[in-house]
Structures are given as structure tokens and as C-alpha cells.
Amino acid sequence: MDPLKLTLEELLYLRLGKFLDQLNGRAVPDLYRVVLEQVDRAVLRQALEHTDGQLGTAAKFLGVDRNTLARKAKHLKVKGPRRTTTGRGRMAR
């Protein structure tokens, strides 16, 4: 199965299934909220990375209000990417 040919929903479905399998039947309190927060965190991190940490640009990219994005980022403890030594560009991986 080529992950590049799967939809985002299919990728999330498969990864979530593996996560649930690893729980071995153990319950996770508020699982739905936990999953949504993890997805939100990943989306915010990617948007901020792709916009070099520019909150307004990331908000526009995501189609949300800048204040909403700032509030969500603060709540989820998501920060913009660390700057490279030149102070520009994407976070080094």
C-alpha cells in the first residue's frame, strides 16, 4: 500500500487503528478529545512551519481567524518553528 496514494482520511484511519491496537483494550479517558487535540496540534504545527511562524499567514492558509488560531495555539501549547541560523526558512529536520 503506497501511502502517497491514500487520502488523508485513510492515512489517519490506519494510524489511529494502530494506536488503538497498541492500547490492548485499555481505555483512554476522553479519547475523542485527545485525538482531536492531537490532530489540531499537528495541523497548527504544519501551518506555522509552512508559513515560517507567521501567525496571520498561517491563519489565512487554514481559513481561520488569526485570533482563533492564536488562542488554539496557546491552548495546545503550539509554538512556531525554530528559526534557522539565518533566521529564515523552515525548521531544520
GUDRENPA-999502 format. One record per residue: z, y, x of N, C-alpha, C in turn; residue number from 1. Coordinates in steps of 0.02 Angstrom, whole numbers. Layout:
N
+--------+--------+--------+--------+--------+--------+--------+--------+--------+-----+
:   n_zz :   n_yy :   n_xx :  ca_zz :  ca_yy :  ca_xx :   c_zz :   c_yy :   c_xx :   k :
+--------+--------+--------+--------+--------+--------+--------+--------+--------+-----+
:      Z :      Y :      X :      Z :      Y :      X :      Z :      Y :      X : NUM :
...
+--------+--------+--------+--------+--------+--------+--------+--------+--------+-----+
This chain:
93
+--------+--------+--------+--------+--------+--------+--------+--------+--------+-----+
:   n_zz :   n_yy :   n_xx :  ca_zz :  ca_yy :  ca_xx :   c_zz :   c_yy :   c_xx :   k :
+--------+--------+--------+--------+--------+--------+--------+--------+--------+-----+
:      0 :    -59 :     43 :      0 :      0 :      0 :      0 :     62 :     45 :   1 :
:    -50 :    103 :     37 :    -58 :    164 :     77 :    -20 :    222 :     44 :   2 :
:     34 :    246 :     76 :     74 :    299 :     46 :     34 :    363 :     34 :   3 :
:    -20 :    373 :     71 :    -60 :    434 :     62 :   -101 :    431 :     -2 :   4 :
:   -108 :    371 :    -31 :   -147 :    364 :    -93 :   -102 :    362 :   -154 :   5 :
:    -36 :    365 :   -144 :     11 :    364 :   -200 :     25 :    435 :   -224 :   6 :
:     40 :    442 :   -288 :     60 :    507 :   -314 :    132 :    520 :   -292 :   7 :
:    152 :    582 :   -296 :    221 :    599 :   -279 :    270 :    561 :   -323 :   8 :
:    254 :    555 :   -387 :    297 :    517 :   -432 :    304 :    445 :   -409 :   9 :
:    249 :    414 :   -390 :    252 :    344 :   -367 :    294 :    338 :   -303 :  10 :
:    285 :    385 :   -257 :    325 :    383 :   -195 :    399 :    390 :   -210 :  11 :
:    416 :    437 :   -253 :    486 :    447 :   -273 :    514 :    385 :   -307 :  12 :
:    474 :    356 :   -352 :    495 :    296 :   -389 :    511 :    239 :   -341 :  13 :
:    466 :    228 :   -292 :    477 :    173 :   -244 :    538 :    186 :   -201 :  14 :
:    545 :    247 :   -176 :    602 :    263 :   -132 :    668 :    260 :   -170 :  15 :
:    668 :    283 :   -232 :    728 :    279 :   -272 :    746 :    207 :   -286 :  16 :
:    696 :    165 :   -298 :    709 :     94 :   -309 :    742 :     62 :   -248 :  17 :
:    719 :     79 :   -189 :    750 :     53 :   -127 :    822 :     77 :   -121 :  18 :
:    834 :    141 :   -137 :    901 :    168 :   -135 :    947 :    131 :   -183 :  19 :
:    924 :    120 :   -244 :    964 :     85 :   -294 :    977 :     13 :   -273 :  20 :
:    928 :    -19 :   -242 :    938 :    -87 :   -217 :    993 :    -89 :   -164 :  21 :
:    996 :    -37 :   -121 :   1046 :    -35 :    -68 :   1117 :    -26 :    -96 :  22 :
:   1122 :     -3 :   -157 :   1188 :      5 :   -187 :   1220 :    -62 :   -207 :  23 :
:   1178 :   -113 :   -212 :   1203 :   -180 :   -230 :   1246 :   -179 :   -293 :  24 :
:   1223 :   -142 :   -343 :   1258 :   -141 :   -407 :   1316 :    -93 :   -412 :  25 :
:   1334 :    -61 :   -356 :   1389 :    -12 :   -359 :   1367 :     49 :   -397 :  26 :
:   1413 :     77 :   -435 :   1398 :    137 :   -474 :   1404 :    199 :   -430 :  27 :
:   1362 :    248 :   -445 :   1366 :    313 :   -412 :   1383 :    363 :   -467 :  28 :
:   1441 :    395 :   -462 :   1459 :    445 :   -513 :   1406 :    499 :   -517 :  29 :
:   1386 :    516 :   -578 :   1337 :    569 :   -589 :   1271 :    557 :   -551 :  30 :
:   1247 :    496 :   -552 :   1187 :    478 :   -514 :   1129 :    524 :   -529 :  31 :
:   1118 :    539 :   -592 :   1062 :    581 :   -612 :   1067 :    650 :   -579 :  32 :
:   1126 :    680 :   -580 :   1136 :    745 :   -549 :   1126 :    741 :   -474 :  33 :
:   1151 :    688 :   -443 :   1144 :    679 :   -371 :   1070 :    674 :   -352 :  34 :
:   1032 :    635 :   -389 :    960 :    628 :   -375 :    924 :    695 :   -383 :  35 :
:    938 :    730 :   -437 :    905 :    794 :   -448 :    922 :    844 :   -393 :  36 :
:    985 :    845 :   -371 :   1004 :    891 :   -316 :    969 :    873 :   -252 :  37 :
:    961 :    808 :   -238 :    927 :    787 :   -177 :    853 :    808 :   -179 :  38 :
:    821 :    799 :   -237 :    751 :    819 :   -244 :    746 :    896 :   -237 :  39 :
:    789 :    933 :   -271 :    790 :   1006 :   -265 :    798 :   1027 :   -192 :  40 :
:    844 :    996 :   -158 :    857 :   1014 :    -88 :    794 :   1002 :    -45 :  41 :
:    761 :    946 :    -55 :    701 :    930 :    -17 :    645 :    980 :    -31 :  42 :
:    636 :    997 :    -95 :    584 :   1045 :   -115 :    598 :   1114 :    -84 :  43 :
:    660 :   1136 :    -88 :    678 :   1202 :    -60 :    669 :   1202 :     16 :  44 :
:    691 :   1149 :     49 :    683 :   1146 :    122 :    609 :   1150 :    142 :  45 :
:    567 :   1112 :    106 :    495 :   1112 :    122 :    464 :   1181 :    109 :  46 :
:    481 :   1211 :     52 :    453 :   1276 :     36 :    474 :   1328 :     87 :  47 :
:    537 :   1328 :    107 :    560 :   1376 :    157 :    529 :   1362 :    225 :  48 :
:    519 :   1300 :    242 :    487 :   1284 :    306 :    414 :   1307 :    306 :  49 :
:    379 :   1294 :    251 :    308 :   1313 :    247 :    298 :   1388 :    243 :  50 :
:    350 :   1425 :    227 :    343 :   1498 :    223 :    384 :   1532 :    278 :  51 :
:    400 :   1495 :    330 :    438 :   1521 :    387 :    503 :   1554 :    366 :  52 :
:    535 :   1526 :    315 :    600 :   1550 :    294 :    599 :   1612 :    251 :  53 :
:    539 :   1634 :    230 :    533 :   1694 :    189 :    548 :   1677 :    117 :  54 :
:    607 :   1697 :     93 :    631 :   1679 :     27 :    584 :   1702 :    -29 :  55 :
:    561 :   1763 :    -25 :    516 :   1789 :    -77 :    450 :   1751 :    -79 :  56 :
:    423 :   1736 :    -21 :    360 :   1699 :    -17 :    370 :   1627 :    -42 :  57 :
:    427 :   1597 :    -24 :    442 :   1529 :    -47 :    449 :   1528 :   -123 :  58 :
:    482 :   1578 :   -151 :    491 :   1582 :   -223 :    423 :   1587 :   -258 :  59 :
:    379 :   1629 :   -232 :    313 :   1637 :   -261 :    274 :   1571 :   -255 :  60 :
:    279 :   1538 :   -197 :    246 :   1474 :   -185 :    268 :   1422 :   -237 :  61 :
:    333 :   1423 :   -254 :    361 :   1374 :   -301 :    353 :   1396 :   -374 :  62 :
:    337 :   1460 :   -384 :    331 :   1485 :   -452 :    397 :   1497 :   -487 :  63 :
:    447 :   1517 :   -447 :    513 :   1533 :   -474 :    533 :   1603 :   -453 :  64 :
:    581 :   1631 :   -487 :    607 :   1697 :   -470 :    645 :   1694 :   -404 :  65 :
:    638 :   1746 :   -364 :    671 :   1749 :   -298 :    747 :   1740 :   -305 :  66 :
:    777 :   1772 :   -354 :    849 :   1767 :   -363 :    870 :   1696 :   -382 :  67 :
:    829 :   1663 :   -423 :    843 :   1594 :   -441 :    841 :   1550 :   -379 :  68 :
:    790 :   1560 :   -338 :    783 :   1520 :   -276 :    843 :   1533 :   -230 :  69 :
:    862 :   1596 :   -222 :    918 :   1613 :   -179 :    983 :   1580 :   -204 :  70 :
:    994 :   1582 :   -269 :   1054 :   1552 :   -299 :   1054 :   1476 :   -289 :  71 :
:    996 :   1445 :   -301 :    991 :   1373 :   -293 :   1002 :   1353 :   -219 :  72 :
:    971 :   1391 :   -174 :    977 :   1376 :   -103 :   1051 :   1382 :    -81 :  73 :
:   1085 :   1433 :   -106 :   1155 :   1442 :    -89 :   1197 :   1385 :   -117 :  74 :
:   1186 :   1367 :   -180 :   1223 :   1313 :   -213 :   1212 :   1246 :   -177 :  75 :
:   1150 :   1234 :   -155 :   1133 :   1170 :   -123 :   1143 :   1173 :    -47 :  76 :
:   1165 :   1231 :    -22 :   1176 :   1242 :     50 :   1113 :   1229 :     91 :  77 :
:   1058 :   1256 :     66 :    994 :   1251 :    100 :    980 :   1316 :    136 :  78 :
:    966 :   1310 :    200 :    950 :   1369 :    240 :    878 :   1366 :    262 :  79 :
:    851 :   1422 :    282 :    783 :   1424 :    307 :    777 :   1386 :    372 :  80 :
:    716 :   1375 :    395 :    706 :   1337 :    457 :    733 :   1375 :    517 :  81 :
:    754 :   1336 :    566 :    774 :   1368 :    629 :    712 :   1395 :    662 :  82 :
:    718 :   1454 :    689 :    661 :   1485 :    722 :    647 :   1452 :    789 :  83 :
:    583 :   1451 :    809 :    565 :   1427 :    875 :    584 :   1480 :    925 :  84 :
:    574 :   1466 :    988 :    594 :   1514 :   1040 :    556 :   1579 :   1034 :  85 :
:    497 :   1579 :   1004 :    459 :   1640 :    996 :    480 :   1677 :    933 :  86 :
:    521 :   1643 :    891 :    544 :   1675 :    830 :    494 :   1668 :    772 :  87 :
:    441 :   1630 :    784 :    389 :   1623 :    733 :    372 :   1549 :    726 :  88 :
:    342 :   1533 :    671 :    315 :   1465 :    662 :    364 :   1418 :    629 :  89 :
:    340 :   1357 :    620 :    379 :   1306 :    586 :    433 :   1278 :    632 :  90 :
:    481 :   1247 :    601 :    536 :   1217 :    637 :    509 :   1160 :    681 :  91 :
:    533 :   1156 :    741 :    513 :   1101 :    785 :    541 :   1036 :    758 :  92 :
:    502 :    983 :    763 :    523 :    917 :    738 :    538 :    870 :    793 :  93 :
+--------+--------+--------+--------+--------+--------+--------+--------+--------+-----+
